[in-house]
Amino acid sequence: MPSSQRIFVDATKKYCTARGIAVDVRSDGWLIVMQRGGTRHVAFGYDLGLNSAIAHRIANDKAATSEMLQLYGIACVPHTIFLNPKLNVPAAATGSWRSMLALLEQNPQGLVVKPNEGTSGRSVFRVTTASALELAVMEIFGSHMSLVISPYLDIDDEVRVVLLDEDALAVYSKTRDKDWRHNLEFGARPVLLEQGEAREASVAIAIEAAKAIDIRFSSIDVVRVGGRWQVLEINSGVMMETLGKLHPELVYAIYGAALDKVFG
């Protein structure tokens, strides 16, 4: 789907048109310039500009997010960062490989290896052997400057919470068929959650996570493993294309609420 046809772009354009806000869509919908009077706001990708630069950078960095959540005592999936050897000296790279192997030994159920920055489940590998780990690391380092390794978990439920200033605007589970990943881009289906224990627990820990990195508008993925809820990751760009195919009015309302904050 062309970027200009994303529901994010359509929602932004409709919001601005209805309120007399000038809107200029550039870069095939990736850059949107909005202006009302002498005030200009810019949206880039799925970012409306509500989050501070530091909150945005932490959320985009899986290792940094994990460190911040652990600092505040918030249950989360640990992500250990490793730098591309191109950025490091050979001796340090050798030490990194030993540390990776140690993680594999500590987690006989396997590891998940993925780029430290990035979304949509691309270049994400589950490995259970040293040879598979080496192949995954080489693949990721071929195009990324860093990667993270986390323990593979037998996830019972994964829920995404869309938060705006601590208000949960959408809460939905990501149900999967055959793939071990819960990524919507790989066939998982969003199912809105009604009131109940799962929804309440997901929202509660998501709000704690958002406070920890001081982020205003985000989608936060939380998982239940062995009856315990923990944060998987925080996304500062709120992408709802798959949800929008099933519940377009909800998605329009969420982006509209965020834009209300943007324009005060």
C-alpha positions in Angstrom: 0.0 0.0 0.0 1.4 3.4 -1.0 2.3 5.6 2.0 -0.1 8.2 0.8 -3.0 5.8 1.2 -2.4 5.0 4.9 -5.3 5.6 7.2 -2.9 7.9 9.2 -2.6 10.2 6.2 -6.4 10.1 5.5 -7.3 10.8 9.1 -4.9 13.7 9.3 -6.2 15.2 6.1 -9.9 14.9 7.2 -9.2 16.4 10.6 -7.5 19.4 9.1 -10.0 19.9 6.3 -12.9 19.8 8.8 -11.2 22.5 10.9 -9.9 24.8 8.3 -6.3 23.8 8.9 -4.0 24.0 5.8 -2.4 20.6 5.1 0.4 19.8 2.7 1.2 16.2 2.1 4.7 15.5 0.9 7.1 12.6 0.3 4.2 10.3 -0.7 2.5 10.8 2.6 5.5 10.3 4.8 5.7 14.1 5.7 2.6 16.1 6.5 2.8 19.9 7.2 -0.2 21.4 9.0 -0.6 25.1 9.5 -3.2 27.2 11.2 -2.5 30.9 11.2 1.1 31.4 12.2 1.4 28.0 13.9 2.9 25.1 12.0 2.9 21.4 13.0 4.6 18.6 11.2 3.8 14.9 11.2 6.5 12.4 10.1 5.8 8.7 9.5 3.3 7.8 12.3 4.6 10.5 14.6 2.4 13.5 15.3 5.0 15.4 17.3 3.4 15.0 20.7 6.3 13.1 22.2 9.6 14.7 23.2 12.7 13.9 21.3 14.2 11.9 24.2 11.0 9.9 24.7 10.8 9.1 21.0 14.4 7.9 20.9 14.0 5.7 24.0 10.9 4.1 22.7 12.6 3.4 19.3 15.5 1.8 21.1 14.4 -1.6 22.5 17.4 -2.0 24.8 17.0 1.6 26.2 13.3 0.9 26.8 14.1 -2.3 28.7 16.7 -0.5 30.8 14.4 2.3 31.7 11.5 0.0 32.7 13.8 -2.2 34.8 15.2 1.0 36.5 11.6 1.8 37.6 10.8 -1.8 38.6 8.3 -2.4 35.8 8.0 -6.0 34.7 9.4 -6.2 31.1 11.0 -8.6 28.7 14.8 -8.0 28.9 16.6 -6.9 25.8 20.4 -7.1 25.7 22.1 -4.9 23.1 25.0 -5.8 21.0 26.8 -3.4 18.6 27.8 -4.2 15.1 31.5 -5.2 15.0 31.9 -2.5 12.4 31.5 0.0 15.3 33.7 -2.0 17.7 37.2 -3.3 18.1 37.8 -7.0 17.3 38.5 -8.0 20.9 35.2 -6.5 22.0 33.4 -8.3 19.1 34.8 -11.6 20.3 33.6 -10.8 23.8 30.1 -10.0 22.4 29.9 -13.4 20.8 30.8 -15.1 24.0 28.1 -13.2 25.8 25.6 -14.2 23.1 26.5 -17.8 23.6 26.1 -17.4 27.3 22.6 -16.1 26.8 21.8 -19.1 24.7 23.1 -21.5 27.3 21.0 -19.7 30.0 17.9 -20.0 27.9 17.6 -23.5 26.5 14.1 -22.7 25.2 15.8 -20.4 22.7 16.4 -16.7 22.1 14.8 -14.0 20.0 17.2 -11.9 18.0 16.1 -8.7 16.2 17.3 -5.2 15.3 17.5 -2.9 18.2 15.5 -0.3 16.3 12.6 -1.1 14.0 9.0 -2.4 13.9 6.7 -4.8 12.1 8.6 -8.0 13.0 11.1 -7.7 10.1 14.5 -9.5 10.6 13.2 -11.2 13.8 14.6 -14.7 14.4 14.0 -17.4 16.9 17.1 -19.4 17.5 17.9 -22.5 19.6 21.4 -23.4 18.4 24.7 -21.6 18.1 24.8 -22.0 14.3 21.3 -20.5 14.0 22.3 -17.7 16.3 25.3 -16.9 14.2 23.3 -16.8 11.0 20.7 -14.5 12.6 23.4 -12.2 13.9 25.1 -12.0 10.5 21.8 -11.3 8.8 20.9 -8.4 11.1 24.4 -6.9 11.2 24.3 -6.8 7.4 21.9 -3.9 7.6 21.7 -2.7 11.2 24.2 -1.1 13.6 22.9 -2.9 16.6 20.7 -5.8 17.7 19.0 -7.1 20.8 18.6 -10.5 22.2 15.8 -11.5 24.5 14.7 -14.9 25.9 12.1 -16.7 23.9 8.9 -16.8 25.9 5.8 -19.0 25.5 3.4 -16.1 25.3 -0.2 -16.8 26.4 -1.6 -13.4 25.3 -0.2 -10.3 23.7 -2.2 -7.0 24.0 -1.6 -3.6 22.4 -2.6 -0.5 24.4 -2.9 2.8 22.6 -2.3 5.5 25.1 -2.8 9.3 25.0 -1.8 11.1 28.1 -2.6 8.0 30.2 -6.0 7.5 28.6 -6.4 4.1 26.9 -8.0 4.9 23.6 -7.8 1.3 22.2 -7.0 -2.0 23.8 -6.8 -5.1 21.6 -5.3 -8.5 21.6 -3.2 -9.8 18.7 -4.3 -13.3 17.9 -2.2 -15.5 15.7 -2.7 -18.6 13.6 0.5 -20.5 12.9 3.3 -17.9 13.2 5.0 -17.8 16.6 5.1 -14.0 16.3 2.1 -11.7 17.2 2.9 -9.1 14.6 -0.1 -7.8 12.7 2.0 -7.6 9.5 2.5 -11.3 9.7 -1.2 -12.3 9.9 -2.1 -11.7 13.5 -5.6 -10.3 13.9 -6.6 -7.4 16.3 -9.5 -8.2 18.6 -10.8 -5.4 20.8 -10.9 -6.3 24.5 -14.0 -5.7 26.6 -13.8 -4.8 30.2 -12.2 -7.5 32.3 -9.0 -8.7 34.0 -6.9 -8.8 30.8 -7.8 -5.3 29.7 -7.4 -3.8 33.2 -4.0 -5.4 33.8 -2.7 -4.5 30.3 -3.8 -0.9 30.7 -2.3 -0.6 34.2 1.2 -1.8 33.2 1.1 0.2 30.0 0.4 3.4 31.9 3.3 2.7 34.2 5.6 2.1 31.2 4.5 5.3 29.5 5.2 7.3 32.7 8.7 5.7 33.0 9.9 7.2 29.7 7.5 10.2 29.9 5.8 9.5 26.6 2.4 11.0 25.7 1.1 9.2 22.6 2.2 5.6 22.1 1.2 2.0 21.5 2.5 -0.3 24.1 2.7 -4.1 23.6 2.3 -6.1 26.8 2.4 -9.9 27.1 1.2 -12.5 29.6 3.6 -15.3 30.3 2.7 -17.8 33.0 0.0 -15.6 34.4 2.4 -12.6 34.7 2.0 -9.4 32.6 5.1 -7.6 31.4 5.9 -5.0 28.8 7.4 -6.2 25.5 8.0 -2.9 23.8 6.9 0.7 23.4 6.1 2.3 20.0 6.3 6.1 19.7 4.8 6.0 16.2 1.2 4.9 16.6 0.5 2.7 13.5 -3.1 1.3 13.3 -3.4 0.3 9.6 -4.6 -3.3 10.4 -7.0 -2.1 13.1 -8.3 0.5 10.8 -9.5 -2.1 8.3 -11.8 -3.5 10.9 -12.6 -0.4 13.0 -11.9 2.7 10.9 -14.1 5.0 13.0 -12.2 4.1 16.1 -8.9 4.8 14.4 -10.1 8.1 13.1 -11.3 9.1 16.5 -7.9 8.2 18.1 -5.9 10.2 15.6 -8.4 13.0 16.0 -8.0 13.0 19.8 -4.2 13.2 19.4 -4.5 16.0 16.9 -6.7 17.9 19.3 -3.8 17.8 21.7 -1.4 19.0 19.0 -3.5 22.0 18.2 -4.4 22.7 21.8 
